[in-house]
Amino acid sequence: MPTPRLEIDFGKIAHNAKTLKDLYGSKGIDVIGVTKVVCGDPAIADVLLKSGITILADSRISNIKKMRDSGIDAQFLLLRTPFLSQAEVVVKYADISLNSELTVIQKLSHSAVEHQTTHQIILMVELGDLREGLMPKDLDNTIQQVLKLEGIELVGLGTNLACFGGVKPNEGKMEILSSIVRNVEKKFGLILEFVSGGNSANYNWFMSTKNVGRINNLRLGESIYLGCETLHREPIPGLFTDAFTLVAEVIESKIKPSLPYGEVGQDAFGNIPEFQDHGPIRRTILGIGLQDISISGLTPRLDIDILGASSDHIIMDTKKIELKVGDELKFNLNYGALLAATTSPYVIKKQVNG
């Protein structure tokens, strides 16, 4: 079978998605399935829908378009706040978008009116992670302006945590968001459909809290695909952590020195490499490299060590394991490695199990 390839276990993804939907649903929180790490793969989107998830979210409008064009019948949320230059295409392909800039919302309004439609928005509130979001003090004024716009329907408030600044979505942060929502609903006479408290990092908060407050929505990607929470990357009980497997092929296998010899300068990426001398080792090269994958996110399923990589190669010390040219090695992936593998056109995607 061709390599390098990413083997995708649809059955395990379906199990994880349904389990998480039921888990969060036990406290009244609905799940939006995030497809960005799988590049909006329509087949995986279909798995999520068949697992009971009805809203799909992606950060790239091109991925949403791809899913729509493939016949995926879902409500679509644009995760990354829209570009000003994207307003027309966002209104055309996304039902809902996350927003933090009034200028962009005004442009969305103009496009929605032009196309005789209504575009729904969730305003993002900054709670400390310092990625996207309105400062809480600016929220009321923005809402006043948004409610005047034609073609725009304010359907929710949300926040993003544990992505840029690593700030935890704990009890305190969720109560702040709930309080903001209550105040907004009372002041403006609204009933907000979505109070989106975050992402896969919210698992520990959810499991420990006795009261979810007004939080009724989470945007889940990593916990569905990799079966873990994202504050400590601990496995979530009952979920599969191996729904994705990277397979790479041995293209050279020889006994070689462990220490490069000769005058050393920069490597291909401008680094000065450092190595330790362990004597001769079983030095194996795989036909995959930094153009395809983030090697720091790979974990071999055998007792071997990754020594480094170039654009097209991963170099390994296979220790006591003797590999031949043509043998295949399997790896687990973290989120960054999965993102790189699904994005690379050089990594073949292969469906297994369902």
C-alpha positions, 0 to 999 in steps of 0.5 A: 500500500502506498506511503506515507499514509494516514489511516483513519478509523471512522468507527473510533471517531464515531464512537468518540463523537457520540460518547462526547455528545452524550456526556456533555448533553447530560448537563445540557451542553450541546456539541459543535463538531470542529472539522478544521484539523481534518481539512473539512473532509466530507467523509469525516463530516458525515461520520460526525453527522451520523453520530448525532452532531448537527452543527459543524465548524471550520476555520477555513471558508474553503473547507465549509464550501467543500463540505457543502459542495459534497452534499453535507447537510449541516449547519455550518459555523465559521470559527476564525473571525471573518476577513473583511475581504471575505464577507460575501463568501462567508454569507454565502457558505456559512450559516453562523460566524464568530465575530469580534470586529464591528467593521466586519459585521457591518460588511457581513450585514451589507452582503446579507442584505444584498443576497436577501438572507440573514447571517447569524453571528456569535460575538466573542468575548475576551476573558484572558487568553488574548486571542480573538474577542471583545473586551467586556467593557466594549460589549454593550456598545457593540451589541447596540450597533449590531442590533441595528444592522439588517441581515444580521441576527445576534444568536450568541456569545462565546469565548476562546481559552487555552489556545494562545495564552493557555488560560484555563477555562475554569469555574471562575472564567465560565461564571464570568461568561455566564454573568455577562450573558445574563446581563446582556439578555436582561439589558437588551431583552434577548434570549441567546441560543448559543453560549459557547464556553470554549473547546476540548480544554473545557473537559476538566471544568465540565467534569468538576462543576456542579453548575454549568451556568448559562454555558450550553455549547462547546466547540470540540475537535481534538477530543473527538479525534484524539480522545483527550482533553487539551490542558494536559493531554490526558486521555478521556475515559471511554474514548479512543486515542488512536483513531489516526495512525501515520504509516511511513516506509523505510527507505534506508537501513544501515549500521552507521556512526551516531555522530556526524563527522566533518566540519559542522555548519548550519543544517538545511533549516538554519540550525546548528545540530548537536549530537552525542556519540553512542557509537555505531547504531541501527540508523534508519531513514523513513520516506517522510519529512518536515514538508509532510509532518511535524515530527515533534508530534509523532510517537513511534509504536515501537521502541525506537528513537527519532533522531531528527528530520530534513524536508523529505526524511525522518532519521531514526535509531531503531536500537535493537529492532532490525528493519529492512527497506520496504518495512512500514513503521506506525506512529501516534500523532498529537494535534499538531502532527495530525494537522500537518498530515491532513494538510499535506498533499503528500500524505495519502488518507486511507479510511479503515473500519467503517 
